[in-house]
């Protein structure tokens, strides 16, 4: 009897913590502030455990400890196993309500669902140890001490905490982990039910078998159901799955999901294109009509966050690669790219005649493999990762810069937004200090800056809404003397683009533009009337959608050519000399960037999104 109770304590703690980690991971994935909600969810769980332990008397567990524990485990299997499904459905409903201007109700539905689910799992978990102790006391001759039961409980929790991120999550995914845990919990409930009081046994066994059947089916169909959830995340309307493994169809739309130890990688094929109006407008900006490719209509998302669209990525990557070189007058031979495992930035750098070697360092081997081997993705990056001038290193960028002692003429940082504290180290003073030592005598650094936008455009909210100081302060603290912001920017007087807008918005009587106030707390409605004015305003809006921020960082006070620099346009699809000048002009008006310095030891750049903000893919 002694060993089974200790083993039971270990198994139940293992399963309970798995459920809580599932809820925390899902909340972190579906909220804008992942760091905050991961912590909040764990806190709610632990607090509810205490409440559960205090309120365990609601069960007459002294009369039938095994029957009481069977009830607890059945409830836990149902709630914990279905938690991921429930939270995804609540998130989809919240996005639907937000789209119908019921933002507050949408947030209430989603966050209430998350907190209640975490609290319910914690409450039920709190019931377990007192009931286990009662089971141990039921045989006075072989009484088990509370210390040993608690020790087994803690070891089970430790095991779950280690296996969840290292083994289970990369190989199974959230939904199948939850279903698998529910199946094991169901078996435990059945075993307890068989030794419960005879009058309760038939009900317990029936419920246990139903739970086993339901969650076994979810486990088997887990990958398809999970992809259907992704379909609901990216598309409006109902999702339906087709027999092809790993893909879900809605018309011509498809989600292709891959998973790595670091992130979920979704390639989303949008019916008619992700933003057909924007895609058509972008085509009107192409330098030559024959430059259109057949890869339009799909986008890449990492952990649910938009990375790029095949329709619009050319402007972003051309500006990122070529503007820093023209503005600094640099003709690099050796280039280091940190991040950017898709090879699109590398594609652009290989167009520079002076480049002899590009070293690409990316932490995710799955992303690199996809863009090396998938025919569609290779066509997009023009097989850049297979070029003999490119050396690919799979590893952590921070560790590489800290340990590597080679010198480079230019370094490009192509990282995602710092949404958690681990990513924030790539925007830290320490990282930039190491990076400065990797530069050659005339070397420069160019980095993509998520959330940076021009301060001279009222629709963006002005200087106070820009994240300039968050990025500039650690760069300066890391030893970079001169910082030049620039943006991917298109002209708003393009005749062809305006003709597209006139056709798309023909007959429009008016519209309302919503400008953000400088403090970010208010939205000012600006009414636009007349068909021509609507067309011009929508062109401006689409140009804003294409605007992304970058920083050219120089470690000394050398004189840069900037606007006098000459852009090499050979092989470029969108960027020309005029747009090069626009990209620099859009960066005017920024101050010196005084602000709090993001550090590895004091991360301040991550988690700046509001706690009550729901993540959307765009």
Buried (B, 14 or more C-beta within 10 A) or exposed (E): EEEEBBEBBBBBBBBBBBBBBBBBBBBBBBBBBBBBBBBBBBEBBBBBBEEBBEEBEEBEBEEBBBBBBBBBBBBBBBBBBBBBBBBBBBBBBBBBBBEEEBBEBBBBBBBEBBBBBBBBBBBBBBBBBBBBBBBBBBEEEEEBEEEBBBBBBEBBBBBBBEBBEEEBBEEBBBBBBBBBBBBBBBBBBBBBBEEBEEEBBEBBBEBBBEBBEBBBEBBEBBBBBBBBBBBBBBBEEEBEBEEEEBBBBBEEBBBBBBBBBBBBBBBBBBBEBBBBBBBBBBBBBBEEEEEEEEEBBBBBBBBBBBBBBBBBBBBBBBBBBBBBBBBBBBBBEBBBBBBBBBBBBBBBBBBBEEBEBBBBBBBBBBBBBBBBEBEBBBEBBBBBBBBEBBEBBBEBBBEBBBEBEEEBBBBBBBBBBBBBBBBBBBBBBBBBBBBBEBBBEBBBBBBBBBBBBBBEBEBBBBBEBBBBBBBBBBBBBBBBEBBBBBBBBBBBEBEEBBEBBBEBBEEBEEBEBEBBBBEEEEEEEEEBEEBEBBBBBBBBBBBBBBBBBBBBBBBEEEEBEBEEBEBBBEBBBBBBEEBBBBBBBBBEBBEEBEBEBBBEEEBBBBBBBEEBEBBBBE
